[in-house]
């Protein structure tokens, strides 16, 4: 009898706390405020906020100014409201030529390395794995390889082996590597396009690793590799010129609010989203070439701003860390840098509540990618329901969305990290009409829906941060082991 009374009291207390948090969650959120963020950050003047541009820096300054106006604190170790993220811009060569035994190959790209001029011996080494170098002298010579291995032949598998092959060739003293890929020409077109554009990457502590020349060439049916395997003496002539590298600093925007509970304030909930987008690109049918990224991801960073403004006034028991990432569209760069250079010890960050969006096609829902993967599921569902929305899990697992946003770096480190997104029931329809398109403008967004969307996120964050039980991965999740190691469970 006594136990049942205690349980009843706890349930009643939980309901009362949820009601109080609901009232607090909607305090500052208005349609006018949401519109002001979207129309500024996703306006044409911002030119799509591409990483490394002046406009992205303006966006970062705008976000820092907003956070300062809310009264949130700077994070110890940060540069004001910024974490400087060292990056490199690699400008593609103006001229690239590859001859294999006097035959010029039109379909090749440089994956790594800078300018090179070579005319001399080449050695064919099958797949280029460790055993293939046995008895071969490759010092100062170009190495020819065929893609993948005997058991790895898909395009993805071939790419996954490249780093290993490059390390082996460099260790053996090779001058450069040319790898011949037998892959679908359509996939090759995507690869060729990607490497013919300027590439943004994180600055490595071992930049000399990137100076080793590694090239790939299309070899439709493996014919070129087969011919090379039968030749006793192979030659290579390679000329790459005009390639340049420029170092610069991008910025993660960071801030914090200390929690109110003497013990739980040592635990941090991260509220995150990325503020970069893809810039200016191919014009659409209307002639618009500015990819404004209102949904992707000004909506996401406005979600985080709403949380920051709320917690600055009404802090929760756990502390809050707000991170607005740079470089997500360039390969999750800002989050990658933060996880490897955390401003708060990683073991103190017990949850990452990321917000990222492709778009939406159902305004009765919020979609949480990874909803059922953490113990915070119920808090998120309760929060959405409080504002008339239905919280659903990822309806498009084939898109691998969990691993395509900034949350994945935290997950890999062990931190439970779902992504809060606008409602979609499939990765199709209205969603794909605006995803990475110039039509993703602030004047095409449903602001009435966004009001409830933001309120749901803020309430969910409050419930998670006030819950006496620390959130964690559900049993059996692929990141559970990493979480146990991180938190020494």
C-alpha positions as CSV (number, residue, x, y, z in Angstrom):
1,X,0.0,0.0,0.0
2,X,2.8,2.4,1.0
3,X,4.6,1.7,-2.3
4,X,1.5,2.4,-4.4
5,X,1.0,5.8,-2.6
6,X,4.7,6.7,-3.3
7,X,4.3,5.8,-7.0
8,X,1.0,7.8,-7.3
9,X,2.7,10.8,-5.7
10,X,5.6,10.6,-8.2
11,X,3.2,10.4,-11.1
12,X,1.2,13.4,-9.9
13,X,4.5,15.3,-9.3
14,X,5.6,14.4,-12.8
15,X,2.3,15.7,-14.4
16,X,2.5,18.9,-12.4
17,X,6.2,19.5,-13.5
18,X,5.2,18.7,-17.1
19,X,2.4,21.3,-16.9
20,X,4.7,23.9,-15.5
21,X,7.4,23.2,-18.1
22,X,4.7,23.4,-20.8
23,X,3.8,26.9,-19.6
24,X,7.5,27.9,-19.6
25,X,8.2,26.3,-23.0
26,X,5.9,28.6,-24.9
27,X,6.8,31.8,-23.2
28,X,9.0,33.4,-25.8
29,X,8.0,31.7,-29.1
30,X,6.1,33.9,-31.5
31,X,5.5,33.7,-35.2
32,X,7.0,37.2,-35.7
33,X,10.3,36.2,-34.0
34,X,10.6,33.0,-36.1
35,X,10.0,35.0,-39.3
36,X,12.7,37.5,-38.3
37,X,15.3,34.8,-38.0
38,X,14.3,33.0,-41.2
39,X,14.0,36.1,-43.4
40,X,17.4,37.3,-42.3
41,X,19.5,34.1,-42.3
42,X,17.8,32.6,-45.3
43,X,17.5,35.8,-47.3
44,X,19.1,36.2,-50.7
45,X,21.7,38.6,-49.3
46,X,23.2,35.7,-47.4
47,X,24.0,33.9,-50.6
48,X,23.2,30.4,-49.1
49,X,25.7,30.7,-46.2
50,X,28.4,28.4,-47.8
51,X,31.2,27.4,-45.4
52,X,34.2,29.7,-45.7
53,X,32.3,32.6,-47.2
54,X,31.8,36.2,-45.8
55,X,28.1,35.5,-45.6
56,X,28.6,32.5,-43.3
57,X,30.7,34.7,-41.0
58,X,27.9,37.2,-40.9
59,X,25.5,34.4,-40.0
60,X,27.8,33.3,-37.2
61,X,28.0,36.9,-35.9
62,X,24.2,37.2,-36.0
63,X,23.8,34.0,-34.0
64,X,26.4,35.1,-31.4
65,X,24.6,38.5,-31.1
66,X,21.3,36.7,-30.5
67,X,22.8,34.5,-27.8
68,X,24.4,37.5,-26.1
69,X,21.1,39.3,-26.1
70,X,19.4,36.4,-24.3
71,X,22.0,36.6,-21.5
72,X,23.5,33.1,-22.0
73,X,27.0,32.6,-20.8
74,X,30.2,32.2,-22.8
75,X,31.8,28.7,-22.6
76,X,35.2,28.5,-20.8
77,X,37.9,28.0,-23.4
78,X,35.9,29.5,-26.3
79,X,36.7,32.6,-28.2
80,X,33.8,34.6,-26.9
81,X,30.8,32.9,-28.4
82,X,32.9,31.1,-31.0
83,X,35.0,28.0,-31.3
84,X,37.4,28.6,-34.1
85,X,37.5,25.6,-36.5
86,X,40.7,25.5,-38.7
87,X,39.9,24.4,-42.2
88,X,41.6,24.1,-45.6
89,X,40.1,25.1,-49.0
90,X,41.5,23.0,-51.8
91,X,41.1,24.6,-55.2
92,X,41.1,22.1,-58.0
93,X,43.8,22.1,-60.7
94,X,43.5,24.2,-63.8
95,X,45.2,21.5,-65.8
96,X,45.3,17.7,-65.2
97,X,46.7,15.1,-67.6
98,X,47.3,11.4,-67.2
99,X,49.0,9.1,-69.7
100,X,49.2,5.4,-69.1
101,X,51.8,3.7,-71.4
102,X,51.3,6.6,-73.9
103,X,47.5,6.3,-73.8
104,X,45.8,9.4,-72.4
105,X,43.0,8.7,-69.9
106,X,40.2,11.3,-70.0
107,X,38.4,10.1,-66.9
108,X,40.5,10.6,-63.8
109,X,40.6,12.9,-60.8
110,X,43.0,13.7,-58.0
111,X,41.7,12.6,-54.6
112,X,44.7,13.8,-52.6
113,X,47.9,15.6,-53.2
114,X,49.0,18.8,-54.9
115,X,50.7,19.8,-58.2
116,X,52.9,17.1,-59.7
117,X,54.9,16.6,-62.9
118,X,56.1,13.0,-63.4
119,X,57.3,11.1,-66.5
120,X,58.8,7.7,-65.7
121,X,58.4,4.2,-64.5
122,X,55.2,2.7,-63.1
123,X,54.6,-0.6,-61.2
124,X,51.4,-2.5,-61.4
125,X,50.5,-4.1,-58.0
126,X,47.1,-5.7,-58.3
127,X,44.9,-4.4,-55.5
128,X,47.8,-2.7,-53.7
129,X,47.4,-4.4,-50.4
130,X,50.4,-5.2,-48.1
131,X,51.1,-8.6,-49.7
132,X,51.1,-7.2,-53.2
133,X,54.3,-5.2,-52.5
134,X,56.3,-8.3,-51.7
135,X,59.5,-8.3,-53.8
136,X,58.5,-5.1,-55.6
137,X,60.7,-1.9,-55.7
138,X,58.3,1.1,-55.9
139,X,60.5,3.8,-54.4
140,X,60.1,7.0,-56.4
141,X,57.7,5.3,-58.9
142,X,54.1,5.6,-59.7
143,X,52.0,2.6,-58.5
144,X,49.0,1.3,-60.6
145,X,46.3,-0.5,-58.7
146,X,42.9,-1.9,-59.4
147,X,40.0,-0.9,-57.2
148,X,38.8,-2.6,-54.1
149,X,40.0,-6.2,-53.3
150,X,38.9,-9.7,-54.2
151,X,36.0,-9.5,-51.8
152,X,35.3,-5.7,-51.9
153,X,34.0,-4.6,-55.3
154,X,31.1,-2.2,-54.8
155,X,31.9,1.5,-55.2
156,X,31.5,2.1,-51.5
157,X,33.8,-0.7,-50.6
158,X,36.4,0.5,-53.1
159,X,36.4,3.9,-51.5
160,X,36.6,2.5,-48.0
161,X,39.9,0.8,-48.9
162,X,41.6,3.9,-50.4
163,X,42.9,5.3,-47.2
164,X,44.5,1.9,-46.3
165,X,46.0,1.6,-49.8
166,X,47.4,5.2,-49.7
167,X,49.1,4.6,-46.3
168,X,50.7,1.4,-47.6
169,X,52.0,3.0,-50.8
170,X,53.4,6.0,-48.9
171,X,55.1,3.8,-46.4
172,X,56.7,1.8,-49.3
173,X,58.1,5.0,-50.8
174,X,55.9,5.3,-53.9
175,X,55.8,8.6,-55.7
176,X,52.1,8.5,-56.4
177,X,49.1,6.1,-56.8
178,X,46.7,5.7,-59.7
179,X,43.8,3.4,-58.8
180,X,41.5,2.1,-61.6
181,X,37.9,1.8,-60.5
182,X,35.5,-0.5,-62.3
183,X,32.2,1.2,-61.3
184,X,29.0,2.4,-62.8
185,X,29.7,5.4,-65.1
186,X,26.8,7.3,-63.5
187,X,28.4,6.9,-60.1
188,X,31.7,8.1,-61.6
189,X,30.0,11.3,-62.9
190,X,29.1,12.2,-59.3
191,X,32.7,11.5,-58.2
192,X,34.2,13.5,-61.0
193,X,31.9,16.4,-60.3
194,X,32.7,16.4,-56.6
195,X,36.5,16.4,-57.1
196,X,36.3,19.1,-59.8
197,X,34.9,21.6,-57.3
198,X,36.6,23.4,-54.5
199,X,36.8,21.1,-51.4
200,X,36.6,22.3,-47.8
201,X,38.1,20.0,-45.2
202,X,39.4,20.2,-41.6
203,X,43.0,21.2,-41.3
204,X,44.9,18.2,-40.2
205,X,47.8,18.1,-37.7
206,X,49.6,16.0,-40.4
207,X,49.0,18.0,-43.5
208,X,51.9,16.2,-45.2
209,X,49.7,13.1,-45.4
210,X,47.4,15.0,-47.8
211,X,50.4,15.9,-50.1
212,X,50.8,12.3,-51.2
213,X,49.3,12.1,-54.7
214,X,46.5,9.6,-55.0
215,X,44.5,9.5,-58.2
216,X,41.5,7.5,-59.4
217,X,40.5,6.7,-62.9
218,X,37.4,5.2,-64.5
219,X,38.0,1.7,-65.8
220,X,34.6,0.6,-66.9
221,X,35.1,-3.2,-67.2
222,X,38.6,-3.5,-65.7
223,X,40.2,-3.5,-69.2
224,X,42.9,-1.0,-68.4
225,X,44.0,-2.8,-65.2
226,X,44.0,-6.2,-67.0
227,X,46.3,-4.8,-69.7
228,X,48.7,-3.3,-67.2
229,X,48.9,-6.7,-65.3
230,X,50.2,-8.3,-68.5
231,X,52.9,-5.7,-69.2
232,X,56.5,-6.1,-68.1
233,X,57.3,-2.4,-68.2
234,X,54.7,0.2,-67.5
235,X,55.1,4.0,-67.8
236,X,53.2,7.0,-66.4
237,X,53.1,10.6,-67.4
238,X,51.2,12.8,-64.9
239,X,50.8,16.6,-65.0
240,X,48.7,18.4,-62.4
241,X,49.1,22.1,-62.1
242,X,47.1,25.1,-60.7
243,X,45.9,23.4,-57.6
244,X,46.0,25.6,-54.5
245,X,45.3,25.3,-50.8
246,X,44.2,28.1,-48.6
247,X,43.9,27.9,-44.8
248,X,41.1,29.7,-43.0
249,X,39.1,29.6,-39.7
250,X,35.4,28.8,-39.7
251,X,33.3,29.1,-36.5
252,X,31.1,27.0,-34.4
253,X,28.9,29.2,-32.3
254,X,28.8,28.1,-28.7
255,X,27.1,29.2,-25.4
256,X,25.9,27.7,-22.1
257,X,23.5,28.0,-19.3
258,X,24.3,26.5,-15.9
259,X,21.8,24.2,-14.3
260,X,20.0,24.7,-11.1
261,X,20.4,21.4,-9.3
262,X,23.6,21.1,-7.2
263,X,24.3,17.6,-8.6
264,X,22.6,17.4,-12.0
265,X,24.2,20.7,-13.2
266,X,27.4,18.7,-13.7
267,X,25.5,17.0,-16.6
268,X,25.1,18.9,-19.8
269,X,22.4,18.6,-22.5
270,X,23.7,19.7,-25.9
271,X,21.2,21.6,-28.1
272,X,22.7,21.7,-31.6
273,X,22.1,22.4,-35.3
274,X,24.1,23.6,-38.3
275,X,23.9,27.0,-39.7
276,X,25.8,26.6,-43.0
277,X,24.2,25.7,-46.3
278,X,25.3,25.0,-49.9
279,X,25.7,28.6,-51.3
280,X,25.1,29.6,-54.9
281,X,24.7,26.9,-57.6
282,X,22.9,25.7,-60.7
283,X,19.9,27.9,-61.5
284,X,16.4,26.4,-61.3
285,X,13.7,26.8,-63.9
286,X,13.0,30.3,-62.6
287,X,16.6,31.4,-62.9
288,X,17.1,31.4,-59.1
289,X,20.6,30.2,-58.2
290,X,20.7,31.1,-54.5
291,X,20.2,28.0,-52.2
292,X,18.7,29.8,-49.2
293,X,18.3,26.8,-46.9
294,X,15.4,28.1,-44.9
295,X,14.4,24.6,-43.9
296,X,17.9,23.2,-44.1
297,X,18.8,24.5,-41.6
298,X,17.7,27.9,-40.5
299,X,14.6,26.2,-39.0
300,X,17.0,23.9,-37.0
301,X,19.1,26.8,-35.6
302,X,16.0,28.8,-34.8
303,X,15.0,25.7,-32.8
304,X,18.2,26.0,-30.8
305,X,17.9,29.8,-30.4
306,X,14.4,29.2,-29.0
307,X,15.9,26.8,-26.4
308,X,18.6,29.2,-25.5
309,X,16.3,32.1,-25.0
310,X,14.0,30.0,-22.8
311,X,16.8,28.5,-20.6
312,X,18.5,31.8,-20.1
313,X,15.3,33.0,-18.3
314,X,14.2,29.6,-16.9
315,X,17.1,27.2,-16.5
316,X,16.6,23.5,-16.0
317,X,18.2,21.2,-13.4
318,X,20.8,20.0,-15.9
319,X,23.1,22.5,-17.6
320,X,22.7,23.4,-21.3
321,X,25.4,23.7,-24.0
322,X,24.3,25.3,-27.3
323,X,26.3,24.5,-30.4
324,X,25.6,25.9,-33.9
325,X,27.9,24.1,-36.3
326,X,29.7,25.2,-39.3
327,X,30.6,22.9,-42.3
328,X,27.8,20.3,-42.0
329,X,27.2,20.4,-45.7
330,X,30.9,19.9,-46.3
331,X,31.0,16.6,-44.4
332,X,29.9,17.3,-40.8
333,X,33.1,19.2,-40.3
334,X,32.1,21.5,-37.4
335,X,30.7,18.7,-35.3
336,X,33.6,16.5,-36.1
337,X,36.0,19.2,-34.9
338,X,34.0,19.8,-31.7
339,X,33.8,16.1,-30.7
340,X,37.6,15.9,-31.0
341,X,38.1,19.2,-29.3
342,X,35.3,19.5,-26.7
343,X,34.9,22.6,-24.6
344,X,33.0,20.6,-22.0
345,X,34.4,17.2,-21.0
346,X,32.6,14.6,-23.2
347,X,31.6,12.4,-20.2
348,X,29.7,15.4,-18.8
349,X,27.6,15.7,-22.0
350,X,24.8,13.2,-21.4
351,X,22.6,13.9,-24.4
352,X,22.8,15.7,-27.7
353,X,19.4,17.0,-28.9
354,X,20.3,17.9,-32.5
355,X,17.9,19.7,-34.9
356,X,18.3,19.3,-38.6
357,X,15.9,19.4,-41.5
358,X,15.5,18.4,-45.1
359,X,11.9,19.6,-45.3
360,X,8.5,18.4,-44.3
361,X,5.4,16.8,-45.9
362,X,3.2,16.4,-42.8
363,X,2.4,19.3,-40.4
364,X,0.6,17.0,-37.9
365,X,3.9,15.4,-36.9
366,X,7.5,15.9,-35.8
367,X,10.0,13.3,-37.0
368,X,12.8,12.4,-34.6
369,X,15.5,10.4,-36.3
370,X,16.5,8.0,-33.6
371,X,13.5,8.5,-31.4
372,X,13.3,4.9,-30.3
373,X,17.0,4.6,-29.8
374,X,17.3,6.5,-26.5
375,X,15.4,6.5,-23.1
376,X,14.3,10.1,-23.8
377,X,11.6,8.8,-26.2
378,X,8.7,9.3,-23.8
379,X,9.7,12.8,-22.8
380,X,9.8,13.8,-26.5
381,X,6.5,12.2,-27.3
382,X,4.8,13.9,-24.3
383,X,6.2,17.3,-25.4
384,X,5.0,16.9,-29.0
385,X,1.6,15.8,-27.9
386,X,1.3,18.8,-25.6
387,X,1.2,21.0,-28.7
388,X,-1.0,18.8,-30.8
389,X,1.8,17.0,-32.7
390,X,2.6,13.3,-33.1
391,X,6.2,12.4,-32.6
392,X,7.3,9.6,-35.0
393,X,10.6,7.8,-35.6
394,X,12.5,7.9,-38.9
395,X,10.1,6.7,-41.7
396,X,12.9,6.5,-44.3
397,X,15.6,4.2,-42.9
398,X,16.9,3.6,-46.5
399,X,18.2,7.3,-46.4
400,X,20.5,6.5,-43.5
401,X,19.6,9.9,-42.0
402,X,20.9,9.2,-38.5
403,X,24.4,9.0,-39.8
404,X,24.0,12.0,-42.2
405,X,23.8,14.8,-39.6
406,X,26.0,16.3,-36.9
407,X,24.5,14.0,-34.2
408,X,26.4,11.0,-35.5
409,X,29.8,12.2,-34.3
410,X,28.4,12.4,-30.8
411,X,26.7,9.1,-31.1
412,X,30.0,7.4,-32.2
413,X,31.6,8.9,-29.0
414,X,28.8,7.4,-26.9
415,X,26.5,10.4,-26.4
416,X,22.8,9.6,-27.0
417,X,22.0,11.9,-29.9
418,X,18.7,11.8,-31.9
419,X,17.8,14.5,-34.4
420,X,14.6,16.5,-34.1
421,X,13.1,17.3,-37.5
422,X,10.0,18.7,-39.1
423,X,7.3,16.1,-39.9
424,X,7.8,13.8,-42.8
425,X,6.3,10.4,-43.5
426,X,8.5,9.6,-46.5
427,X,11.6,11.2,-48.1
428,X,9.5,12.3,-51.1
429,X,6.8,14.7,-52.3
430,X,7.0,18.3,-50.9
431,X,10.1,17.5,-49.0
432,X,12.3,16.7,-52.0
433,X,10.8,19.7,-54.0
434,X,12.8,22.0,-51.7
435,X,15.6,19.9,-50.3
436,X,18.9,21.5,-51.5
437,X,17.0,23.6,-54.0
438,X,16.8,27.3,-54.6
439,X,13.1,27.1,-53.7
440,X,13.9,26.5,-50.0
441,X,13.0,30.1,-49.2
442,X,11.6,31.7,-46.0
443,X,8.4,32.7,-47.8
444,X,7.4,29.1,-48.5
445,X,7.4,27.9,-44.9
446,X,4.3,27.2,-42.7
447,X,4.9,29.5,-39.7
448,X,1.8,28.4,-37.8
449,X,3.3,24.8,-37.8
450,X,6.7,26.1,-36.8
451,X,5.3,27.8,-33.7
452,X,4.2,24.4,-32.4
453,X,7.3,22.7,-33.7
454,X,9.6,24.9,-31.7
455,X,7.4,24.7,-28.6
456,X,7.6,20.9,-28.8
457,X,11.4,21.0,-29.0
458,X,11.7,23.4,-26.1
459,X,9.4,21.4,-23.9
460,X,11.1,18.1,-24.8
461,X,14.4,19.7,-23.9
462,X,13.1,20.9,-20.6
463,X,11.6,17.5,-19.7
464,X,14.8,15.7,-20.5
465,X,16.9,18.2,-18.6
466,X,14.7,18.0,-15.5
467,X,14.1,14.2,-15.6
468,X,15.8,12.7,-12.5
469,X,16.9,9.8,-14.7
470,X,19.9,10.5,-17.0
471,X,19.0,9.6,-20.6
472,X,20.9,6.8,-22.3
473,X,20.8,4.4,-25.3
474,X,18.2,1.7,-25.3
475,X,19.6,-1.8,-24.7
476,X,21.1,-3.3,-27.8
477,X,21.7,-0.1,-29.8
478,X,24.8,-0.1,-31.8
479,X,26.2,2.9,-29.9
480,X,25.4,1.4,-26.5
481,X,28.9,0.0,-26.0
482,X,30.4,3.4,-26.8
483,X,28.1,5.0,-24.3
484,X,29.0,2.5,-21.6
485,X,32.7,3.1,-22.2
486,X,32.3,6.9,-22.2
487,X,30.2,7.0,-19.0
488,X,32.0,4.0,-17.4
489,X,28.7,2.2,-16.9
